[in-house]
Amino acid sequence: MAFFFPGVADVEETIAAVATAPGEAALAIVRVSGPEALPIVARVFRPERTSRETWRESHRVSHGWVLDEGGRELDEVLVVVMRAPRTYTREDVVEIGCHGGVAVSRGILRALLEAGARLAAPGEFTRRAFLNGRMDLTQVEAVMDLISSRTRRSARAAAARLAGKLAERVREARRLVFDLLAELEARIDFPEEGLGELPAEWARETLQGIRDRVGRLLATAGRGRALREGVRTVLAGRPNVGKSSLLNALLGEDRAIVSEIAGTTRDYLEENLSIGGVPLVLVDTAGIGQGGGPLDQLGVERARRLIREADLVVVVLDDAAGLRPEDREILALLKDRPCVVALNKADLGRQAVDAAAVGEVLDDAPVVRVSAATGQGLKELEEAVQARVGLEGPDEAALVGNLRQEAALRRGLEALDGGLEALREERPWDLVAVDLREAYEALGEVTGESGGADLVAEIFSRFCIGK
């Protein structure tokens, strides 16, 4: 399938960009890709004497100097030539490793542009990899997911998508849809061939099997999104139970202001945290209680909204003070929500809260006694949070990575459900074929095998220059 990308010239042009982040660093890499990559680099690169005959060989590292337009030495570099098709873009690629720093890398890039290269657009190297068939859209998106991963676990999930694990499962489901559609349409379009009636029961069982396969993939979307974006975890409780102290203890640093004065936290505070490889967006909220001025009430209303939107709520209670009416109000608010209960101030030695009773109110939510002051129970709290998040499950290597993939799979699932309904109601076969075609197209959108140029252009617009 050919795609047109507005603002991007012909892929026959040779492009160049700095592939590493700007700023001071030990090293930087300037990347060149395209049919003229070697001739362009040859105009600015002077290899050392021992490499003058060999530096153009593929997958070889050569030492030398990059020269400016006046023939002056810009930097001492290492050059790696990678000839097509064994490259990231499946074009000829040359990477120049230079000393880090903006002036050096930009100077080398300027020399390459003056020698005939064009500055790469954002994501254009990866775009060429896609256009040249090296990657599908799930792998393209996995590149950005891998770059932005905050934990080892989210990086592993992105790496699995980059290796094609998700695409492999989607393509297999799509192939099965195609096979069933071919059987059906052959009988619709060529009745004279004597293929016989398609057994309705076999068609239902086959379609149900495909539907279950797509459903299992779609079921991983929540886990994939949580690993990519983080599990939004809200600390909730009445004023002065130690929510901010617990936030600081979990982070291992003082990020929230802590005071004995109730109502110190009026607005919410967000921080990123990793527990067992699971990324969390930890949110400290204002205490929910009675009274207070307009600002306090605004903070309480915002806290209630954050609780409603949370993936997980850590309810903080004062174990030394026992349950108060405000605590019971909060527990009622959180019924049927995924929760973990932290009974704080355990270091005071007064267990005034009935842990079992609290757990029953919140549908057997785990209850952990902790002390934000001493660190007691923090490890157990982290384990309870990790277990409650529920990211363990089958298909760990093929998690759906984002809302675009999820939406396409959902459309495919709905089309398959429509086909099953048509079969159950014994509608004409051509109506079943319509649903199968819709499912086939929707599954193709996941990998980029169907869909328009606007979709692909939107994905690549999120990339940085140099990738």
C-alpha positions as CSV (number, residue, x, y, z in Angstrom):
1,M,0.0,0.0,0.0
2,A,1.4,3.4,-1.0
3,F,1.0,6.4,1.4
4,F,1.5,10.1,0.8
5,F,2.8,12.2,3.7
6,P,2.1,15.9,3.3
7,G,5.3,18.0,3.7
8,V,7.6,15.1,3.2
9,A,9.5,14.8,-0.1
10,D,10.2,11.7,-2.1
11,V,11.7,8.8,-0.2
12,E,14.4,8.7,-2.9
13,E,16.0,11.7,-1.2
14,T,18.8,11.1,1.3
15,I,18.0,12.4,4.8
16,A,20.1,13.3,7.8
17,A,19.5,14.3,11.4
18,V,21.0,14.2,14.9
19,A,19.7,10.9,16.4
20,T,20.6,11.6,20.0
21,A,19.0,14.0,22.5
22,P,20.3,17.6,22.4
23,G,22.6,18.8,25.2
24,E,26.0,18.0,26.7
25,A,26.9,14.3,26.6
26,A,29.9,12.0,26.1
27,L,28.7,11.0,22.6
28,A,26.2,12.0,19.9
29,I,25.1,10.2,16.7
30,V,24.3,11.8,13.4
31,R,22.3,9.5,11.1
32,V,22.1,9.5,7.3
33,S,19.8,7.3,5.3
34,G,19.0,7.1,1.6
35,P,20.4,6.1,-1.8
36,E,23.2,8.8,-1.6
37,A,24.2,8.2,2.0
38,L,27.7,6.9,1.2
39,P,28.6,9.5,-1.5
40,I,27.4,12.4,0.8
41,V,29.3,11.1,3.8
42,A,32.4,10.6,1.6
43,R,32.3,14.4,0.8
44,V,32.8,15.3,4.5
45,F,34.6,12.3,6.0
46,R,38.4,11.8,5.9
47,P,39.2,8.3,7.2
48,E,42.5,7.6,8.8
49,R,45.1,6.1,6.5
50,T,44.4,2.4,7.4
51,S,40.7,2.8,6.7
52,R,40.7,4.6,3.4
53,E,40.1,1.5,1.4
54,T,37.7,-0.3,3.7
55,W,35.5,2.3,5.4
56,R,32.7,1.8,2.8
57,E,32.3,-1.9,3.8
58,S,29.0,-2.7,5.4
59,H,28.8,-3.0,9.2
60,R,32.3,-1.9,9.7
61,V,33.5,0.8,12.2
62,S,36.0,3.3,10.8
63,H,37.9,6.1,12.5
64,G,38.6,9.5,11.0
65,W,37.6,13.2,10.9
66,V,34.6,15.1,9.6
67,L,35.6,18.2,7.7
68,D,33.6,21.4,7.2
69,E,33.0,23.1,3.8
70,G,36.5,24.8,4.1
71,G,38.2,21.5,4.7
72,R,38.8,22.2,8.4
73,E,38.5,19.4,10.9
74,L,35.2,19.5,12.8
75,D,35.6,16.5,15.0
76,E,37.2,13.1,15.4
77,V,34.6,10.5,14.7
78,L,33.7,6.9,14.3
79,V,31.7,6.0,11.2
80,V,29.5,2.9,10.7
81,V,28.3,2.1,7.2
82,M,25.3,-0.2,6.9
83,R,24.3,-1.2,3.4
84,A,20.7,-2.0,2.5
85,P,18.7,-4.0,3.2
86,R,20.3,-4.9,6.6
87,T,19.6,-1.5,8.2
88,Y,16.9,0.2,10.3
89,T,15.3,1.8,7.2
90,R,16.2,-0.9,4.7
91,E,18.1,1.8,2.8
92,D,21.8,2.6,2.9
93,V,22.5,4.1,6.4
94,V,25.6,5.8,7.8
95,E,25.9,6.7,11.4
96,I,28.6,9.1,12.6
97,G,29.5,8.9,16.2
98,C,31.0,12.2,17.5
99,H,31.6,13.9,20.7
100,G,28.5,15.0,22.5
101,G,27.3,18.6,22.6
102,V,25.1,20.8,20.5
103,A,27.8,22.6,18.6
104,V,29.7,19.5,17.4
105,S,26.6,17.5,16.3
106,R,25.0,20.4,14.6
107,G,28.2,21.3,12.9
108,I,28.4,17.8,11.4
109,L,24.8,17.8,10.4
110,R,25.3,21.2,8.7
111,A,28.2,19.7,6.7
112,L,26.1,16.8,5.6
113,L,23.2,19.1,4.5
114,E,25.7,21.2,2.5
115,A,27.0,18.0,0.9
116,G,23.5,17.1,-0.4
117,A,21.4,15.6,2.3
118,R,18.0,16.9,3.4
119,L,17.1,17.4,7.0
120,A,14.8,14.6,8.1
121,A,11.3,15.3,9.2
122,P,10.1,14.0,12.6
123,G,9.9,10.2,12.6
124,E,11.1,10.0,9.0
125,F,13.7,7.3,9.6
126,T,11.1,5.0,11.2
127,R,8.5,6.1,8.5
128,R,10.9,4.8,5.8
129,A,11.3,1.5,7.8
130,F,7.5,1.2,7.6
131,L,7.2,2.1,4.0
132,N,10.0,-0.3,3.1
133,G,8.2,-3.2,4.9
134,R,10.6,-3.5,7.8
135,M,8.0,-2.6,10.4
136,D,4.2,-2.5,10.8
137,L,2.3,0.1,12.7
138,T,2.4,-1.9,16.0
139,Q,6.2,-2.0,15.8
140,V,6.3,1.7,14.8
141,E,4.3,2.6,17.9
142,A,6.4,0.3,20.0
143,V,9.5,2.4,19.1
144,M,8.0,5.4,20.9
145,D,6.7,3.2,23.7
146,L,10.2,1.8,24.3
147,I,11.7,5.3,24.3
148,S,9.2,6.6,26.8
149,S,9.1,3.5,29.0
150,R,9.5,4.3,32.7
151,T,10.0,0.8,34.1
152,R,11.7,-2.4,33.1
153,R,8.3,-4.1,32.8
154,S,6.8,-1.5,30.4
155,A,10.1,-1.6,28.4
156,R,9.7,-5.4,28.1
157,A,6.2,-5.1,26.9
158,A,7.2,-2.5,24.3
159,A,10.1,-4.6,23.2
160,A,7.8,-7.6,22.6
161,R,5.6,-5.4,20.4
162,L,8.7,-4.2,18.6
163,A,9.7,-7.8,18.0
164,G,6.3,-8.3,16.3
165,K,4.5,-10.4,19.0
166,L,1.3,-8.4,18.9
167,A,1.3,-8.2,15.1
168,E,1.8,-11.9,14.8
169,R,-1.4,-12.6,16.9
170,V,-3.4,-10.0,15.0
171,R,-2.3,-11.3,11.6
172,E,-3.1,-14.9,12.5
173,A,-6.7,-13.8,13.5
174,R,-7.0,-11.8,10.3
175,R,-5.8,-14.8,8.2
176,L,-8.5,-16.9,9.8
177,V,-11.1,-14.3,9.0
178,F,-9.9,-14.3,5.4
179,D,-10.0,-18.0,5.1
180,L,-13.6,-18.2,6.3
181,L,-14.6,-15.3,4.1
182,A,-13.0,-17.0,1.1
183,E,-15.0,-20.2,1.8
184,L,-18.2,-18.2,2.0
185,E,-17.7,-15.9,-1.0
186,A,-16.6,-18.8,-3.2
187,R,-20.0,-20.3,-2.7
188,I,-21.8,-17.0,-3.1
189,D,-20.0,-15.9,-6.3
190,F,-19.5,-19.3,-8.0
191,P,-22.6,-21.5,-7.2
192,E,-22.0,-23.4,-10.5
193,E,-18.7,-24.8,-9.2
194,G,-20.5,-27.4,-7.1
195,L,-18.7,-26.6,-3.9
196,G,-21.8,-27.6,-1.8
197,E,-23.5,-25.8,1.0
198,L,-21.3,-24.4,3.7
199,P,-22.2,-26.2,7.0
200,A,-23.8,-23.6,9.2
201,E,-22.6,-25.2,12.4
202,W,-19.0,-25.4,11.2
203,A,-19.2,-21.7,10.2
204,R,-20.5,-20.8,13.6
205,E,-17.8,-22.7,15.5
206,T,-15.1,-21.3,13.3
207,L,-16.3,-17.8,13.7
208,Q,-16.7,-18.2,17.4
209,G,-13.1,-19.4,17.6
210,I,-11.9,-16.3,15.8
211,R,-14.1,-14.1,18.0
212,D,-12.6,-15.6,21.1
213,R,-9.1,-15.1,19.8
214,V,-9.7,-11.4,19.1
215,G,-11.5,-11.1,22.5
216,R,-8.4,-12.4,24.3
217,L,-6.2,-9.9,22.6
218,L,-8.6,-7.1,23.4
219,A,-8.7,-8.1,27.0
220,T,-5.0,-7.2,27.3
221,A,-5.7,-3.6,26.4
222,G,-6.1,-2.5,30.1
223,R,-2.8,-4.0,31.1
224,G,-1.0,-2.7,28.1
225,R,-2.3,0.8,28.7
226,A,-1.5,0.7,32.4
227,L,2.1,-0.3,31.6
228,R,2.4,2.5,29.0
229,E,0.7,5.3,30.8
230,G,0.9,4.3,34.5
231,V,-1.8,3.1,36.9
232,R,-3.5,6.2,38.3
233,T,-3.5,5.6,42.0
234,V,-5.2,8.1,44.4
235,L,-4.4,8.5,48.1
236,A,-7.8,9.2,49.8
237,G,-8.9,9.9,53.3
238,R,-10.0,12.5,55.8
239,P,-7.7,15.3,56.8
240,N,-4.6,14.6,58.9
241,V,-4.5,10.8,58.6
242,G,-1.1,11.0,56.9
243,K,-1.8,10.8,53.2
244,S,1.0,13.3,52.3
245,S,3.4,11.6,54.7
246,L,2.6,8.2,53.1
247,L,3.2,9.8,49.6
248,N,6.6,11.0,50.8
249,A,7.4,7.6,52.3
250,L,6.5,5.7,49.1
251,L,8.6,8.1,47.0
252,G,11.5,8.0,49.4
253,E,11.7,11.8,49.4
254,D,9.8,14.8,50.7
255,R,7.5,15.9,47.8
256,A,4.4,16.9,49.7
257,I,4.2,19.5,52.5
258,V,3.4,17.7,55.8
259,S,2.0,19.5,58.8
260,E,0.0,18.6,62.0
261,I,-2.5,21.2,60.9
262,A,-5.5,19.5,59.3
263,G,-6.2,20.6,55.7
264,T,-2.6,21.4,54.7
265,T,-3.2,19.7,51.3
266,R,-5.8,21.7,49.5
267,D,-5.0,20.7,45.9
268,Y,-3.7,17.4,44.5
269,L,-0.1,16.5,43.8
270,E,1.0,13.9,41.2
271,E,4.2,11.9,41.2
272,N,5.5,8.9,39.2
273,L,6.5,5.8,41.0
274,S,7.4,2.2,40.0
275,I,6.3,-0.7,42.2
276,G,7.4,-4.2,41.1
277,G,8.0,-2.9,37.5
278,V,4.5,-1.4,37.4
279,P,4.4,2.4,36.7
280,L,2.1,4.3,39.0
281,V,0.9,7.9,38.8
282,L,0.5,8.5,42.6
283,V,-2.0,11.3,43.4
284,D,-2.2,12.9,46.9
285,T,-5.5,14.6,47.4
286,A,-7.1,17.0,49.9
287,G,-8.7,15.4,52.9
288,I,-12.4,14.7,52.6
289,G,-14.2,16.0,55.7
290,Q,-16.7,18.4,57.1
291,G,-16.3,22.2,57.2
292,G,-13.7,24.4,55.8
293,G,-13.8,27.5,53.6
294,P,-14.5,27.7,49.8
295,L,-10.9,26.7,48.9
296,D,-11.1,23.6,51.2
297,Q,-14.4,22.6,49.6
298,L,-13.0,23.1,46.1
299,G,-10.2,20.7,47.1
300,V,-12.6,18.2,48.5
301,E,-14.7,18.2,45.3
302,R,-11.6,17.8,43.2
303,A,-10.6,14.9,45.4
304,R,-13.9,13.2,44.9
305,R,-13.6,13.6,41.1
306,L,-10.1,12.1,41.2
307,I,-11.3,9.1,43.2
308,R,-14.1,8.5,40.6
309,E,-11.5,8.6,37.8
310,A,-8.8,6.5,39.5
311,D,-7.6,3.1,38.4
312,L,-6.9,2.3,42.1
313,V,-7.6,4.0,45.4
314,V,-5.4,3.7,48.5
315,V,-7.6,4.5,51.4
316,V,-5.6,6.0,54.3
317,L,-7.1,5.6,57.8
318,D,-5.7,6.7,61.2
319,D,-5.2,3.3,63.0
320,A,-4.6,5.1,66.3
321,A,-7.7,7.2,66.2
322,G,-10.2,4.6,65.0
323,L,-13.0,5.1,62.5
324,R,-14.8,8.5,62.5
325,P,-18.0,9.5,60.6
326,E,-15.8,11.0,57.8
327,D,-14.0,7.7,57.4
328,R,-17.2,5.8,57.1
329,E,-18.5,8.3,54.5
330,I,-15.3,7.8,52.5
331,L,-15.6,4.0,52.7
332,A,-19.2,4.2,51.5
333,L,-18.0,6.4,48.6
334,L,-15.4,3.7,47.6
335,K,-17.7,0.7,47.7
336,D,-17.3,-1.3,44.4
337,R,-14.0,0.6,43.6
338,P,-10.6,-1.2,43.4
339,C,-9.0,-0.3,46.7
340,V,-6.2,-1.0,49.1
341,V,-6.5,0.2,52.7
342,A,-3.5,1.6,54.6
343,L,-4.0,1.8,58.3
344,N,-1.4,4.5,59.1
345,K,0.4,5.4,62.3
346,A,1.0,1.8,63.3
347,D,4.1,3.0,65.1
348,L,1.9,4.4,67.8
349,G,0.8,0.9,68.9
350,R,-2.9,1.6,69.1
351,Q,-4.9,-0.7,66.7
352,A,-8.2,1.1,67.0
353,V,-9.5,0.1,63.5
354,D,-11.1,-3.3,62.9
355,A,-9.2,-4.4,59.7
356,A,-11.5,-7.3,58.9
357,A,-14.6,-5.1,59.1
358,V,-13.0,-2.4,56.8
359,G,-12.0,-5.0,54.3
360,E,-15.5,-6.5,54.2
361,V,-17.0,-3.0,53.5
362,L,-14.7,-2.6,50.5
363,D,-15.4,-6.1,49.0
364,D,-12.5,-7.8,50.7
365,A,-9.9,-5.2,49.8
366,P,-6.5,-5.9,51.2
367,V,-5.8,-4.0,54.5
368,V,-2.2,-3.3,55.6
369,R,-1.0,-1.6,58.7
370,V,1.8,0.9,58.0
371,S,3.7,3.7,59.5
372,A,4.7,6.5,57.1
373,A,6.9,7.8,59.9
374,T,9.0,4.7,60.4
375,G,8.5,2.8,57.1
376,Q,6.8,-0.1,58.9
377,G,4.6,-2.1,56.5
378,L,5.5,-0.1,53.4
379,K,6.8,-3.3,51.6
380,E,3.6,-5.1,52.4
381,L,1.6,-2.1,51.1
382,E,3.5,-2.0,47.8
383,E,2.9,-5.8,47.4
384,A,-0.8,-5.3,48.0
385,V,-1.0,-2.5,45.5
386,Q,0.9,-4.5,42.9
387,A,-1.4,-7.5,43.4
388,R,-4.6,-5.3,43.3
389,V,-3.5,-3.6,40.0
390,G,-3.8,-7.1,38.5
391,L,-1.4,-6.8,35.6
392,E,-0.5,-10.5,35.6
393,G,-2.2,-12.6,33.0
394,P,-1.9,-14.6,29.8
395,D,-0.5,-13.1,26.6
396,E,2.1,-11.1,28.5
397,A,4.2,-10.9,25.4
398,A,1.4,-9.5,23.2
399,L,-0.3,-6.7,25.1
400,V,-2.3,-4.2,23.2
401,G,-0.3,-1.0,23.5
402,N,-2.6,2.0,23.0
403,L,-6.1,3.3,22.4
404,R,-5.8,3.2,18.6
405,Q,-5.0,-0.5,18.6
406,E,-7.7,-1.1,21.1
407,A,-10.3,0.8,19.1
408,A,-9.5,-1.1,15.9
409,L,-9.7,-4.5,17.7
410,R,-13.0,-3.5,19.3
411,R,-14.4,-2.7,15.9
412,G,-13.2,-6.0,14.6
413,L,-14.8,-7.8,17.6
414,E,-18.1,-6.0,17.0
415,A,-18.1,-7.0,13.4
416,L,-17.4,-10.7,14.3
417,D,-20.2,-10.5,16.9
418,G,-22.4,-9.2,14.1
419,G,-21.4,-12.2,11.9
420,L,-22.2,-14.6,14.7
421,E,-25.6,-13.0,15.2
422,A,-26.4,-13.3,11.5
423,L,-25.5,-17.0,11.6
424,R,-27.6,-17.6,14.6
425,E,-30.6,-15.9,13.0
426,E,-29.9,-17.8,9.7
427,R,-29.6,-14.6,7.7
428,P,-28.4,-14.8,4.1
429,W,-24.7,-15.7,3.7
430,D,-23.9,-12.4,1.9
431,L,-24.8,-10.5,5.1
432,V,-22.4,-12.6,7.1
433,A,-19.7,-11.8,4.5
434,V,-20.3,-8.0,5.0
435,D,-19.5,-8.5,8.7
436,L,-16.4,-10.6,7.9
437,R,-15.1,-7.9,5.5
438,E,-15.5,-5.3,8.2
439,A,-13.6,-7.4,10.7
440,Y,-10.9,-8.1,8.2
441,E,-10.4,-4.3,7.5
442,A,-10.5,-3.4,11.2
443,L,-7.8,-6.0,12.1
444,G,-5.7,-4.7,9.3
445,E,-5.8,-1.2,10.8
446,V,-4.0,-2.5,13.8
447,T,-0.9,-3.4,11.8
448,G,-1.3,-0.8,9.0
449,E,-2.2,-3.3,6.4
450,S,-5.5,-1.4,5.9
451,G,-6.5,2.2,6.7
452,G,-5.6,5.5,5.1
453,A,-2.6,7.8,4.9
454,D,-4.1,10.1,7.5
455,L,-3.9,7.5,10.2
456,V,-0.2,6.7,9.4
457,A,0.7,10.4,9.1
458,E,-0.9,11.0,12.5
459,I,1.1,8.3,14.2
460,F,4.4,9.6,12.7
461,S,3.6,13.2,13.7
462,R,4.3,12.2,17.3
463,F,7.9,11.2,16.7
464,C,11.0,13.3,17.3
465,I,13.4,14.3,14.6
466,G,16.2,11.7,14.3
467,K,14.0,8.6,15.0
